[in-house]
Amino acid sequence: MTEPAAAPGETAAISATASQDAARVQSTDLLRGNRELLIQHHGDTYRLRLTSNDKLILTK
C-alpha cells in the first residue's frame, strides 16, 4: 500500500510520520452492523454512512 502524497508545503517524511501515529479502527467496529453513525463534534452532528456500493460518506 502506498502513502498519500504530501500536501503542498508539507514534506513526505512528515506525512508518513503522521500516518504512523494516527489511530486506526475498523469501520465495522464503528458501525456495529448499522448503515450509519452519528458523530458529535464541537456541538455539530456529522453522519457517517455506508452506501450500497460499500463506500463511506461523512456529511455534516
C-alpha distance matrix in Angstrom:
0.0 3.8 6.8 9.5 12.5 15.3 18.4 21.5 23.2 20.3 18.9 15.2 16.2 17.6 14.7 12.4 15.3 15.8 12.4 13.1 16.6 16.1 17.3 15.1 17.1 16.9 18.5 20.8 22.1 22.9 24.5 26.2 26.9 28.0 26.8 27.2 27.4 29.6 28.5 31.2 30.3 33.1 35.6 33.5 32.1 28.7 27.8 24.4 24.7 22.9 23.8 25.0 21.8 19.8 18.5 19.3 21.8 23.3 26.7 29.6
3.8 0.0 3.8 6.5 8.9 11.9 15.0 18.0 19.7 16.9 15.4 11.8 13.4 14.9 11.9 10.1 13.5 14.1 11.2 12.6 16.1 15.7 17.7 16.2 18.7 18.9 20.2 23.0 24.2 24.5 26.2 28.3 29.2 29.9 28.3 28.3 28.4 30.1 28.8 31.2 29.9 32.4 35.0 33.0 31.9 28.6 28.0 24.9 25.5 24.2 24.9 26.5 23.3 21.5 19.6 20.1 22.1 23.2 26.4 29.1
6.8 3.8 0.0 3.8 6.5 8.7 11.9 15.1 16.5 13.5 12.3 8.9 10.4 11.4 8.2 6.8 10.4 10.7 8.1 10.2 13.3 13.0 15.5 14.7 17.6 18.5 19.8 22.9 23.6 23.6 25.5 27.9 29.1 29.6 28.0 27.6 27.2 28.5 26.8 28.8 27.2 29.5 32.3 30.4 29.7 26.6 26.5 23.6 24.8 23.9 25.0 27.1 24.1 22.2 19.8 19.6 21.1 21.6 24.7 27.0
9.5 6.5 3.8 0.0 3.8 6.4 8.9 12.2 14.3 11.8 11.5 8.8 11.4 11.5 7.9 8.3 11.8 11.1 9.1 12.2 14.6 13.7 16.3 15.7 18.3 19.2 19.8 23.2 24.1 23.4 25.2 28.0 29.1 29.0 27.1 26.3 26.0 27.1 25.3 27.2 25.4 27.6 30.3 28.2 27.7 24.5 24.6 22.0 23.2 22.7 23.5 25.8 22.9 21.4 18.5 18.1 19.0 19.4 22.2 24.4
12.5 8.9 6.5 3.8 0.0 3.8 6.5 9.1 11.3 9.4 9.2 7.1 10.5 10.9 7.9 9.3 12.7 12.3 11.4 14.5 16.7 16.2 19.2 19.0 21.8 22.8 23.3 26.8 27.7 26.8 28.5 31.5 32.5 32.3 30.2 29.2 28.9 29.6 27.7 29.3 27.2 28.9 31.7 29.7 29.5 26.5 26.9 24.6 25.9 25.7 26.3 28.6 25.7 24.5 21.4 21.0 21.4 21.6 23.9 25.9
15.3 11.9 8.7 6.4 3.8 0.0 3.8 6.5 7.9 5.6 6.0 5.2 8.6 8.1 5.8 8.5 11.2 10.7 11.0 14.1 15.6 15.5 18.9 19.5 22.5 24.1 24.6 28.3 28.7 27.5 29.6 32.6 34.0 33.6 31.7 30.3 29.5 29.8 27.5 28.7 26.1 27.4 30.5 28.8 29.1 26.4 27.3 25.4 27.1 27.4 28.3 30.9 28.3 26.9 23.7 22.7 22.7 22.3 24.3 25.8
18.4 15.0 11.9 8.9 6.5 3.8 0.0 3.8 6.2 5.3 7.7 8.5 11.5 10.1 8.2 11.6 13.6 12.3 13.1 16.5 17.3 16.7 20.1 20.9 23.6 25.3 25.3 29.1 29.5 27.9 29.8 33.0 34.5 33.6 31.5 29.8 28.9 28.8 26.4 27.3 24.6 25.5 28.5 26.7 27.4 24.8 26.0 24.6 26.5 27.2 28.0 30.9 28.4 27.3 23.8 22.5 21.9 21.1 22.6 23.8
21.5 18.0 15.1 12.2 9.1 6.5 3.8 0.0 3.8 5.5 8.2 10.1 13.1 12.0 11.0 14.4 16.3 15.4 16.6 19.7 20.5 20.2 23.7 24.6 27.4 29.1 29.1 32.9 33.2 31.5 33.4 36.7 38.1 37.1 34.9 33.1 32.2 31.9 29.5 30.0 27.1 27.7 30.6 29.0 29.9 27.5 29.0 27.8 29.7 30.5 31.1 33.9 31.5 30.6 27.0 25.8 24.9 24.1 25.2 26.1
23.2 19.7 16.5 14.3 11.3 7.9 6.2 3.8 0.0 3.8 6.6 9.7 11.9 10.6 10.9 14.3 15.5 15.0 16.9 19.6 20.1 20.4 24.0 25.5 28.5 30.6 30.9 34.7 34.7 33.1 35.2 38.4 40.1 39.2 37.2 35.3 34.1 33.6 30.9 31.1 28.0 28.2 31.4 30.2 31.4 29.3 31.0 30.0 32.2 33.1 34.0 36.9 34.6 33.4 29.9 28.4 27.6 26.4 27.6 28.1
20.3 16.9 13.5 11.8 9.4 5.6 5.3 5.5 3.8 0.0 3.8 6.6 8.5 6.9 7.2 10.6 11.7 11.3 13.3 15.9 16.4 17.0 20.7 22.1 25.4 27.6 28.2 31.9 31.8 30.4 32.7 35.8 37.6 37.0 35.2 33.4 32.1 31.8 29.1 29.5 26.5 27.0 30.4 29.2 30.2 28.0 29.6 28.2 30.5 31.3 32.4 35.4 33.0 31.5 28.1 26.6 26.2 25.0 26.6 27.4
18.9 15.4 12.3 11.5 9.2 6.0 7.7 8.2 6.6 3.8 0.0 3.8 5.4 5.5 6.5 8.9 10.2 11.1 12.8 14.8 16.0 17.1 20.9 22.2 25.7 27.8 28.9 32.5 32.3 31.4 33.9 36.7 38.5 38.2 36.6 35.1 33.9 33.9 31.2 31.9 29.0 29.8 33.2 32.1 32.8 30.5 31.8 30.1 32.3 32.7 33.9 36.6 34.0 32.4 29.2 28.0 28.1 27.2 29.1 30.2
15.2 11.8 8.9 8.8 7.1 5.2 8.5 10.1 9.7 6.6 3.8 0.0 3.8 5.5 5.0 6.1 8.6 9.9 10.6 12.5 14.4 15.6 19.2 20.0 23.5 25.4 26.7 30.1 30.1 29.5 32.0 34.6 36.3 36.3 34.8 33.6 32.6 33.0 30.5 31.6 29.0 30.3 33.6 32.3 32.7 30.0 31.0 28.9 30.7 30.8 31.9 34.5 31.7 30.0 27.1 26.1 26.7 26.2 28.6 30.0
16.2 13.4 10.4 11.4 10.5 8.6 11.5 13.1 11.9 8.5 5.4 3.8 0.0 3.8 5.4 5.2 6.2 8.7 10.0 10.8 12.5 14.5 18.2 19.4 23.1 25.4 27.1 30.4 30.0 29.6 32.4 34.8 36.8 37.0 35.9 34.6 33.3 33.7 31.0 31.9 29.3 30.5 34.0 33.1 33.5 31.1 32.2 30.0 32.1 32.2 33.7 36.3 33.7 31.6 28.9 27.8 28.5 27.8 30.2 31.5
17.6 14.9 11.4 11.5 10.9 8.1 10.1 12.0 10.6 6.9 5.5 5.5 3.8 0.0 3.8 5.5 5.2 6.2 8.7 10.1 10.7 12.4 16.2 18.0 21.6 24.2 25.7 29.1 28.5 27.7 30.6 33.1 35.3 35.3 34.2 32.5 31.0 31.1 28.1 28.8 26.0 27.0 30.5 29.8 30.4 28.3 29.7 27.8 30.2 30.7 32.4 35.3 33.0 30.8 27.9 26.3 26.7 25.5 27.8 28.7
14.7 11.9 8.2 7.9 7.9 5.8 8.2 11.0 10.9 7.2 6.5 5.0 5.4 3.8 0.0 3.8 5.5 5.2 6.3 8.9 10.1 10.8 14.5 15.7 19.2 21.4 22.7 26.2 25.9 25.1 27.7 30.3 32.3 32.2 30.9 29.4 28.1 28.5 25.8 26.8 24.3 25.7 29.1 27.9 28.2 25.7 26.8 24.7 26.9 27.2 28.8 31.6 29.2 27.1 24.2 22.7 23.2 22.4 24.8 26.1
12.4 10.1 6.8 8.3 9.3 8.5 11.6 14.4 14.3 10.6 8.9 6.1 5.2 5.5 3.8 0.0 3.8 5.5 5.2 6.4 8.9 10.2 13.6 14.4 18.1 20.2 22.0 25.2 24.9 24.7 27.4 29.7 31.7 32.0 31.0 29.9 28.7 29.4 26.9 28.2 26.1 27.8 31.1 29.9 29.9 27.3 28.1 25.6 27.6 27.5 29.2 31.7 29.2 26.9 24.4 23.2 24.3 23.8 26.6 28.1
15.3 13.5 10.4 11.8 12.7 11.2 13.6 16.3 15.5 11.7 10.2 8.6 6.2 5.2 5.5 3.8 0.0 3.8 5.4 5.2 6.4 8.8 12.3 14.0 17.8 20.5 22.6 25.7 24.8 24.6 27.6 29.7 32.1 32.5 31.8 30.5 28.8 29.3 26.5 27.4 25.1 26.6 30.1 29.4 29.6 27.4 28.5 26.2 28.6 28.8 30.9 33.6 31.4 28.8 26.3 24.7 25.7 24.7 27.4 28.6
15.8 14.1 10.7 11.1 12.3 10.7 12.3 15.4 15.0 11.3 11.1 9.9 8.7 6.2 5.2 5.5 3.8 0.0 3.8 5.5 5.2 6.2 10.0 12.0 15.7 18.5 20.1 23.4 22.5 21.8 24.9 27.2 29.6 29.7 29.0 27.3 25.5 25.8 22.9 23.8 21.4 22.9 26.3 25.6 25.9 23.7 24.9 22.9 25.5 25.9 28.1 31.1 29.2 26.5 23.8 21.9 22.6 21.3 23.9 24.9
12.4 11.2 8.1 9.1 11.4 11.0 13.1 16.6 16.9 13.3 12.8 10.6 10.0 8.7 6.3 5.2 5.4 3.8 0.0 3.8 5.5 5.3 8.6 9.5 13.2 15.6 17.4 20.6 20.0 19.7 22.5 24.8 27.0 27.3 26.5 25.3 23.9 24.6 22.1 23.6 21.7 23.8 27.0 25.8 25.6 23.0 23.7 21.2 23.4 23.4 25.5 28.2 26.1 23.4 21.0 19.4 20.6 19.8 22.8 24.3
13.1 12.6 10.2 12.2 14.5 14.1 16.5 19.7 19.6 15.9 14.8 12.5 10.8 10.1 8.9 6.4 5.2 5.5 3.8 0.0 3.8 5.7 8.3 9.4 13.2 15.9 18.3 21.1 20.2 20.4 23.5 25.3 27.7 28.4 28.1 27.1 25.5 26.4 23.9 25.4 23.7 25.7 28.9 28.1 27.8 25.4 26.0 23.4 25.6 25.4 27.8 30.3 28.3 25.4 23.3 21.8 23.3 22.6 25.7 27.2
16.6 16.1 13.3 14.6 16.7 15.6 17.3 20.5 20.1 16.4 16.0 14.4 12.5 10.7 10.1 8.9 6.4 5.2 5.5 3.8 0.0 3.8 6.6 9.1 12.8 16.1 18.4 21.2 19.7 19.5 22.9 24.7 27.4 28.0 27.9 26.4 24.4 24.9 22.0 23.0 21.2 23.0 26.3 25.9 25.9 23.9 24.9 22.7 25.3 25.6 28.3 31.2 29.5 26.4 24.2 22.2 23.4 22.1 25.0 26.0
16.1 15.7 13.0 13.7 16.2 15.5 16.7 20.2 20.4 17.0 17.1 15.6 14.5 12.4 10.8 10.2 8.8 6.2 5.3 5.7 3.8 0.0 3.8 6.4 9.9 13.1 15.0 18.0 16.6 16.1 19.4 21.4 24.1 24.5 24.2 22.7 20.7 21.2 18.5 19.7 18.1 20.3 23.4 22.7 22.4 20.3 21.1 18.9 21.5 22.0 24.7 27.7 26.2 23.1 20.8 18.6 19.7 18.4 21.3 22.4
17.3 17.7 15.5 16.3 19.2 18.9 20.1 23.7 24.0 20.7 20.9 19.2 18.2 16.2 14.5 13.6 12.3 10.0 8.6 8.3 6.6 3.8 0.0 3.8 6.7 10.3 12.6 15.2 13.3 13.1 16.6 18.2 21.1 21.7 22.0 20.5 18.4 19.3 16.7 18.3 17.3 19.8 22.6 22.0 21.3 19.3 19.8 17.4 20.0 20.3 23.4 26.3 25.2 21.8 20.0 17.6 19.1 17.8 20.9 22.0
15.1 16.2 14.7 15.7 19.0 19.5 20.9 24.6 25.5 22.1 22.2 20.0 19.4 18.0 15.7 14.4 14.0 12.0 9.5 9.4 9.1 6.4 3.8 0.0 3.8 6.9 9.5 12.1 10.8 11.1 14.3 15.9 18.4 19.3 19.5 18.6 17.1 18.6 16.7 19.0 18.5 21.6 24.0 22.9 21.6 19.1 18.9 16.0 18.0 17.7 20.8 23.3 22.1 18.6 17.2 15.2 17.3 16.7 20.2 21.9
17.1 18.7 17.6 18.3 21.8 22.5 23.6 27.4 28.5 25.4 25.7 23.5 23.1 21.6 19.2 18.1 17.8 15.7 13.2 13.2 12.8 9.9 6.7 3.8 0.0 3.8 6.4 8.5 7.0 7.6 10.8 12.1 14.7 15.8 16.4 15.7 14.2 16.2 14.9 17.6 17.9 21.3 23.2 22.0 20.1 17.7 17.0 14.0 15.7 15.3 18.6 21.0 20.3 16.6 15.6 13.7 16.0 15.6 19.1 20.9
16.9 18.9 18.5 19.2 22.8 24.1 25.3 29.1 30.6 27.6 27.8 25.4 25.4 24.2 21.4 20.2 20.5 18.5 15.6 15.9 16.1 13.1 10.3 6.9 3.8 0.0 3.8 5.3 5.3 6.8 8.9 10.0 11.9 13.4 13.9 14.1 13.4 16.2 15.7 18.9 19.8 23.4 24.8 23.2 20.9 18.2 16.7 13.2 14.1 12.9 16.0 18.0 17.4 13.6 13.3 11.9 14.9 15.3 18.9 21.2
18.5 20.2 19.8 19.8 23.3 24.6 25.3 29.1 30.9 28.2 28.9 26.7 27.1 25.7 22.7 22.0 22.6 20.1 17.4 18.3 18.4 15.0 12.6 9.5 6.4 3.8 0.0 3.8 5.4 5.1 6.1 8.2 9.7 10.4 10.3 10.4 10.3 13.3 13.4 17.0 18.2 21.9 23.0 21.0 18.3 15.4 13.4 9.9 10.3 9.2 12.5 14.8 14.5 10.8 10.4 8.7 11.6 12.3 15.8 18.3
20.8 23.0 22.9 23.2 26.8 28.3 29.1 32.9 34.7 31.9 32.5 30.1 30.4 29.1 26.2 25.2 25.7 23.4 20.6 21.1 21.2 18.0 15.2 12.1 8.5 5.3 3.8 0.0 3.8 5.4 5.2 5.5 6.7 8.6 9.6 10.7 10.9 14.4 15.2 18.8 20.5 24.3 25.0 23.1 20.1 17.6 15.2 12.0 11.7 10.1 13.4 14.9 15.2 11.4 12.3 11.2 14.2 15.2 18.4 20.8
22.1 24.2 23.6 24.1 27.7 28.7 29.5 33.2 34.7 31.8 32.3 30.1 30.0 28.5 25.9 24.9 24.8 22.5 20.0 20.2 19.7 16.6 13.3 10.8 7.0 5.3 5.4 3.8 0.0 3.8 5.7 5.4 8.3 10.1 11.9 12.0 11.1 14.0 14.1 17.3 19.1 22.7 23.6 22.3 19.5 17.5 15.7 12.9 13.6 12.9 16.5 18.3 18.7 15.0 15.4 13.6 16.1 16.2 19.3 21.2
22.9 24.5 23.6 23.4 26.8 27.5 27.9 31.5 33.1 30.4 31.4 29.5 29.6 27.7 25.1 24.7 24.6 21.8 19.7 20.4 19.5 16.1 13.1 11.1 7.6 6.8 5.1 5.4 3.8 0.0 3.8 5.7 8.7 8.9 10.1 9.2 7.6 10.3 10.4 13.7 15.6 19.3 20.0 18.5 15.7 13.7 12.1 9.5 10.9 11.0 14.8 17.3 18.0 14.5 14.1 11.6 13.5 13.0 15.9 17.5
24.5 26.2 25.5 25.2 28.5 29.6 29.8 33.4 35.2 32.7 33.9 32.0 32.4 30.6 27.7 27.4 27.6 24.9 22.5 23.5 22.9 19.4 16.6 14.3 10.8 8.9 6.1 5.2 5.7 3.8 0.0 3.8 5.6 5.2 6.6 6.4 6.1 9.6 11.1 14.7 17.1 20.8 20.9 19.1 15.8 13.7 11.2 8.6 8.8 8.6 12.3 14.4 15.7 12.5 12.7 10.7 12.5 12.7 15.3 17.2
26.2 28.3 27.9 28.0 31.5 32.6 33.0 36.7 38.4 35.8 36.7 34.6 34.8 33.1 30.3 29.7 29.7 27.2 24.8 25.3 24.7 21.4 18.2 15.9 12.1 10.0 8.2 5.5 5.4 5.7 3.8 0.0 3.8 5.6 8.6 9.3 9.2 12.4 14.0 17.3 19.9 23.6 23.5 22.0 18.8 17.1 14.7 12.4 12.3 11.6 15.0 16.4 17.9 14.6 15.6 14.1 16.2 16.5 19.0 20.8
26.9 29.2 29.1 29.1 32.5 34.0 34.5 38.1 40.1 37.6 38.5 36.3 36.8 35.3 32.3 31.7 32.1 29.6 27.0 27.7 27.4 24.1 21.1 18.4 14.7 11.9 9.7 6.7 8.3 8.7 5.6 3.8 0.0 3.8 6.8 9.0 10.3 13.9 16.1 19.6 22.3 26.0 25.7 23.8 20.3 18.4 15.3 13.0 11.8 10.3 13.1 13.8 15.7 12.8 14.6 13.8 16.1 17.1 19.4 21.6
28.0 29.9 29.6 29.0 32.3 33.6 33.6 37.1 39.2 37.0 38.2 36.3 37.0 35.3 32.2 32.0 32.5 29.7 27.3 28.4 28.0 24.5 21.7 19.3 15.8 13.4 10.4 8.6 10.1 8.9 5.2 5.6 3.8 0.0 3.8 5.6 7.4 10.9 13.7 17.2 20.1 23.7 23.1 20.9 17.3 15.4 12.2 10.5 9.0 8.4 11.2 12.5 14.9 12.4 13.6 12.4 13.9 14.7 16.5 18.5
26.8 28.3 28.0 27.1 30.2 31.7 31.5 34.9 37.2 35.2 36.6 34.8 35.9 34.2 30.9 31.0 31.8 29.0 26.5 28.1 27.9 24.2 22.0 19.5 16.4 13.9 10.3 9.6 11.9 10.1 6.6 8.6 6.8 3.8 0.0 3.8 7.2 10.6 13.5 17.1 19.7 23.3 22.7 20.0 16.3 14.0 10.3 8.4 5.9 5.1 7.6 9.2 11.7 9.7 10.6 9.5 10.7 12.1 13.8 16.3
27.2 28.3 27.6 26.3 29.2 30.3 29.8 33.1 35.3 33.4 35.1 33.6 34.6 32.5 29.4 29.9 30.5 27.3 25.3 27.1 26.4 22.7 20.5 18.6 15.7 14.1 10.4 10.7 12.0 9.2 6.4 9.3 9.0 5.6 3.8 0.0 3.8 6.9 9.8 13.4 16.0 19.6 18.9 16.2 12.5 10.3 6.8 5.4 4.3 6.1 9.0 11.7 13.8 11.8 11.5 9.2 9.3 9.6 10.9 12.9
27.4 28.4 27.2 26.0 28.9 29.5 28.9 32.2 34.1 32.1 33.9 32.6 33.3 31.0 28.1 28.7 28.8 25.5 23.9 25.5 24.4 20.7 18.4 17.1 14.2 13.4 10.3 10.9 11.1 7.6 6.1 9.2 10.3 7.4 7.2 3.8 0.0 3.8 6.4 10.0 12.8 16.4 15.8 13.6 10.0 8.3 5.8 5.1 6.5 8.9 12.2 15.2 16.9 14.6 13.7 10.7 10.5 9.4 10.7 11.9
29.6 30.1 28.5 27.1 29.6 29.8 28.8 31.9 33.6 31.8 33.9 33.0 33.7 31.1 28.5 29.4 29.3 25.8 24.6 26.4 24.9 21.2 19.3 18.6 16.2 16.2 13.3 14.4 14.0 10.3 9.6 12.4 13.9 10.9 10.6 6.9 3.8 0.0 3.8 6.7 9.8 13.2 12.2 10.0 6.5 5.7 4.7 6.3 8.7 11.9 14.8 18.0 19.8 17.7 16.3 13.0 11.8 9.6 9.7 9.7
28.5 28.8 26.8 25.3 27.7 27.5 26.4 29.5 30.9 29.1 31.2 30.5 31.0 28.1 25.8 26.9 26.5 22.9 22.1 23.9 22.0 18.5 16.7 16.7 14.9 15.7 13.4 15.2 14.1 10.4 11.1 14.0 16.1 13.7 13.5 9.8 6.4 3.8 0.0 3.8 6.4 10.0 9.9 8.2 5.6 5.0 6.2 7.4 10.8 13.9 17.0 20.5 21.7 19.3 17.4 13.8 12.5 9.5 10.0 9.4
31.2 31.2 28.8 27.2 29.3 28.7 27.3 30.0 31.1 29.5 31.9 31.6 31.9 28.8 26.8 28.2 27.4 23.8 23.6 25.4 23.0 19.7 18.3 19.0 17.6 18.9 17.0 18.8 17.3 13.7 14.7 17.3 19.6 17.2 17.1 13.4 10.0 6.7 3.8 0.0 3.8 6.7 6.3 5.7 4.7 6.4 9.0 11.0 14.4 17.7 20.5 24.0 25.3 23.1 21.0 17.2 15.6 12.2 11.9 10.0
30.3 29.9 27.2 25.4 27.2 26.1 24.6 27.1 28.0 26.5 29.0 29.0 29.3 26.0 24.3 26.1 25.1 21.4 21.7 23.7 21.2 18.1 17.3 18.5 17.9 19.8 18.2 20.5 19.1 15.6 17.1 19.9 22.3 20.1 19.7 16.0 12.8 9.8 6.4 3.8 0.0 3.8 5.5 5.3 6.3 7.5 10.8 12.5 16.2 19.4 22.1 25.8 26.6 24.4 21.9 18.1 16.2 12.6 12.2 10.1
33.1 32.4 29.5 27.6 28.9 27.4 25.5 27.7 28.2 27.0 29.8 30.3 30.5 27.0 25.7 27.8 26.6 22.9 23.8 25.7 23.0 20.3 19.8 21.6 21.3 23.4 21.9 24.3 22.7 19.3 20.8 23.6 26.0 23.7 23.3 19.6 16.4 13.2 10.0 6.7 3.8 0.0 3.8 5.6 8.4 10.4 14.0 16.1 19.7 23.0 25.6 29.3 30.0 28.0 25.3 21.5 19.4 15.7 14.7 11.9
35.6 35.0 32.3 30.3 31.7 30.5 28.5 30.6 31.4 30.4 33.2 33.6 34.0 30.5 29.1 31.1 30.1 26.3 27.0 28.9 26.3 23.4 22.6 24.0 23.2 24.8 23.0 25.0 23.6 20.0 20.9 23.5 25.7 23.1 22.7 18.9 15.8 12.2 9.9 6.3 5.5 3.8 0.0 3.8 6.8 9.9 13.4 16.1 19.4 22.9 25.3 28.9 30.1 28.3 25.9 22.2 19.8 16.1 14.5 11.4
33.5 33.0 30.4 28.2 29.7 28.8 26.7 29.0 30.2 29.2 32.1 32.3 33.1 29.8 27.9 29.9 29.4 25.6 25.8 28.1 25.9 22.7 22.0 22.9 22.0 23.2 21.0 23.1 22.3 18.5 19.1 22.0 23.8 20.9 20.0 16.2 13.6 10.0 8.2 5.7 5.3 5.6 3.8 0.0 3.8 6.6 10.1 13.1 16.2 19.9 22.0 25.6 26.8 25.2 22.7 19.0 16.4 12.8 10.8 7.6
32.1 31.9 29.7 27.7 29.5 29.1 27.4 29.9 31.4 30.2 32.8 32.7 33.5 30.4 28.2 29.9 29.6 25.9 25.6 27.8 25.9 22.4 21.3 21.6 20.1 20.9 18.3 20.1 19.5 15.7 15.8 18.8 20.3 17.3 16.3 12.5 10.0 6.5 5.6 4.7 6.3 8.4 6.8 3.8 0.0 3.8 6.7 10.0 12.9 16.5 18.8 22.3 23.7 22.1 19.9 16.3 13.9 10.5 8.8 6.3
28.7 28.6 26.6 24.5 26.5 26.4 24.8 27.5 29.3 28.0 30.5 30.0 31.1 28.3 25.7 27.3 27.4 23.7 23.0 25.4 23.9 20.3 19.3 19.1 17.7 18.2 15.4 17.6 17.5 13.7 13.7 17.1 18.4 15.4 14.0 10.3 8.3 5.7 5.0 6.4 7.5 10.4 9.9 6.6 3.8 0.0 3.8 6.6 9.7 13.3 15.5 19.1 20.2 18.7 16.2 12.6 10.1 6.7 5.6 4.4
27.8 28.0 26.5 24.6 26.9 27.3 26.0 29.0 31.0 29.6 31.8 31.0 32.2 29.7 26.8 28.1 28.5 24.9 23.7 26.0 24.9 21.1 19.8 18.9 17.0 16.7 13.4 15.2 15.7 12.1 11.2 14.7 15.3 12.2 10.3 6.8 5.8 4.7 6.2 9.0 10.8 14.0 13.4 10.1 6.7 3.8 0.0 3.8 6.1 9.9 12.0 15.6 17.0 15.5 13.4 10.1 7.9 5.6 5.3 6.3
24.4 24.9 23.6 22.0 24.6 25.4 24.6 27.8 30.0 28.2 30.1 28.9 30.0 27.8 24.7 25.6 26.2 22.9 21.2 23.4 22.7 18.9 17.4 16.0 14.0 13.2 9.9 12.0 12.9 9.5 8.6 12.4 13.0 10.5 8.4 5.4 5.1 6.3 7.4 11.0 12.5 16.1 16.1 13.1 10.0 6.6 3.8 0.0 3.8 6.9 9.7 13.3 14.3 12.3 10.2 6.7 5.7 4.5 6.7 9.0
24.7 25.5 24.8 23.2 25.9 27.1 26.5 29.7 32.2 30.5 32.3 30.7 32.1 30.2 26.9 27.6 28.6 25.5 23.4 25.6 25.3 21.5 20.0 18.0 15.7 14.1 10.3 11.7 13.6 10.9 8.8 12.3 11.8 9.0 5.9 4.3 6.5 8.7 10.8 14.4 16.2 19.7 19.4 16.2 12.9 9.7 6.1 3.8 0.0 3.8 6.2 9.7 11.1 9.5 8.1 5.6 5.2 6.4 8.3 11.2
22.9 24.2 23.9 22.7 25.7 27.4 27.2 30.5 33.1 31.3 32.7 30.8 32.2 30.7 27.2 27.5 28.8 25.9 23.4 25.4 25.6 22.0 20.3 17.7 15.3 12.9 9.2 10.1 12.9 11.0 8.6 11.6 10.3 8.4 5.1 6.1 8.9 11.9 13.9 17.7 19.4 23.0 22.9 19.9 16.5 13.3 9.9 6.9 3.8 0.0 3.8 6.8 8.0 5.9 5.7 4.8 6.6 9.1 11.5 14.8
23.8 24.9 25.0 23.5 26.3 28.3 28.0 31.1 34.0 32.4 33.9 31.9 33.7 32.4 28.8 29.2 30.9 28.1 25.5 27.8 28.3 24.7 23.4 20.8 18.6 16.0 12.5 13.4 16.5 14.8 12.3 15.0 13.1 11.2 7.6 9.0 12.2 14.8 17.0 20.5 22.1 25.6 25.3 22.0 18.8 15.5 12.0 9.7 6.2 3.8 0.0 3.8 5.2 5.2 5.3 6.3 7.4 10.7 12.5 16.0
25.0 26.5 27.1 25.8 28.6 30.9 30.9 33.9 36.9 35.4 36.6 34.5 36.3 35.3 31.6 31.7 33.6 31.1 28.2 30.3 31.2 27.7 26.3 23.3 21.0 18.0 14.8 14.9 18.3 17.3 14.4 16.4 13.8 12.5 9.2 11.7 15.2 18.0 20.5 24.0 25.8 29.3 28.9 25.6 22.3 19.1 15.6 13.3 9.7 6.8 3.8 0.0 3.8 5.4 7.4 9.6 11.1 14.5 16.2 19.6
21.8 23.3 24.1 22.9 25.7 28.3 28.4 31.5 34.6 33.0 34.0 31.7 33.7 33.0 29.2 29.2 31.4 29.2 26.1 28.3 29.5 26.2 25.2 22.1 20.3 17.4 14.5 15.2 18.7 18.0 15.7 17.9 15.7 14.9 11.7 13.8 16.9 19.8 21.7 25.3 26.6 30.0 30.1 26.8 23.7 20.2 17.0 14.3 11.1 8.0 5.2 3.8 0.0 3.8 5.6 8.9 10.9 14.7 16.8 20.5
19.8 21.5 22.2 21.4 24.5 26.9 27.3 30.6 33.4 31.5 32.4 30.0 31.6 30.8 27.1 26.9 28.8 26.5 23.4 25.4 26.4 23.1 21.8 18.6 16.6 13.6 10.8 11.4 15.0 14.5 12.5 14.6 12.8 12.4 9.7 11.8 14.6 17.7 19.3 23.1 24.4 28.0 28.3 25.2 22.1 18.7 15.5 12.3 9.5 5.9 5.2 5.4 3.8 0.0 3.8 6.8 9.8 13.3 16.0 19.6
18.5 19.6 19.8 18.5 21.4 23.7 23.8 27.0 29.9 28.1 29.2 27.1 28.9 27.9 24.2 24.4 26.3 23.8 21.0 23.3 24.2 20.8 20.0 17.2 15.6 13.3 10.4 12.3 15.4 14.1 12.7 15.6 14.6 13.6 10.6 11.5 13.7 16.3 17.4 21.0 21.9 25.3 25.9 22.7 19.9 16.2 13.4 10.2 8.1 5.7 5.3 7.4 5.6 3.8 0.0 3.8 6.6 10.2 13.1 16.8
19.3 20.1 19.6 18.1 21.0 22.7 22.5 25.8 28.4 26.6 28.0 26.1 27.8 26.3 22.7 23.2 24.7 21.9 19.4 21.8 22.2 18.6 17.6 15.2 13.7 11.9 8.7 11.2 13.6 11.6 10.7 14.1 13.8 12.4 9.5 9.2 10.7 13.0 13.8 17.2 18.1 21.5 22.2 19.0 16.3 12.6 10.1 6.7 5.6 4.8 6.3 9.6 8.9 6.8 3.8 0.0 3.8 6.7 10.0 13.6
21.8 22.1 21.1 19.0 21.4 22.7 21.9 24.9 27.6 26.2 28.1 26.7 28.5 26.7 23.2 24.3 25.7 22.6 20.6 23.3 23.4 19.7 19.1 17.3 16.0 14.9 11.6 14.2 16.1 13.5 12.5 16.2 16.1 13.9 10.7 9.3 10.5 11.8 12.5 15.6 16.2 19.4 19.8 16.4 13.9 10.1 7.9 5.7 5.2 6.6 7.4 11.1 10.9 9.8 6.6 3.8 0.0 3.8 6.5 10.2
23.3 23.2 21.6 19.4 21.6 22.3 21.1 24.1 26.4 25.0 27.2 26.2 27.8 25.5 22.4 23.8 24.7 21.3 19.8 22.6 22.1 18.4 17.8 16.7 15.6 15.3 12.3 15.2 16.2 13.0 12.7 16.5 17.1 14.7 12.1 9.6 9.4 9.6 9.5 12.2 12.6 15.7 16.1 12.8 10.5 6.7 5.6 4.5 6.4 9.1 10.7 14.5 14.7 13.3 10.2 6.7 3.8 0.0 3.8 7.0
26.7 26.4 24.7 22.2 23.9 24.3 22.6 25.2 27.6 26.6 29.1 28.6 30.2 27.8 24.8 26.6 27.4 23.9 22.8 25.7 25.0 21.3 20.9 20.2 19.1 18.9 15.8 18.4 19.3 15.9 15.3 19.0 19.4 16.5 13.8 10.9 10.7 9.7 10.0 11.9 12.2 14.7 14.5 10.8 8.8 5.6 5.3 6.7 8.3 11.5 12.5 16.2 16.8 16.0 13.1 10.0 6.5 3.8 0.0 3.8
29.6 29.1 27.0 24.4 25.9 25.8 23.8 26.1 28.1 27.4 30.2 30.0 31.5 28.7 26.1 28.1 28.6 24.9 24.3 27.2 26.0 22.4 22.0 21.9 20.9 21.2 18.3 20.8 21.2 17.5 17.2 20.8 21.6 18.5 16.3 12.9 11.9 9.7 9.4 10.0 10.1 11.9 11.4 7.6 6.3 4.4 6.3 9.0 11.2 14.8 16.0 19.6 20.5 19.6 16.8 13.6 10.2 7.0 3.8 0.0
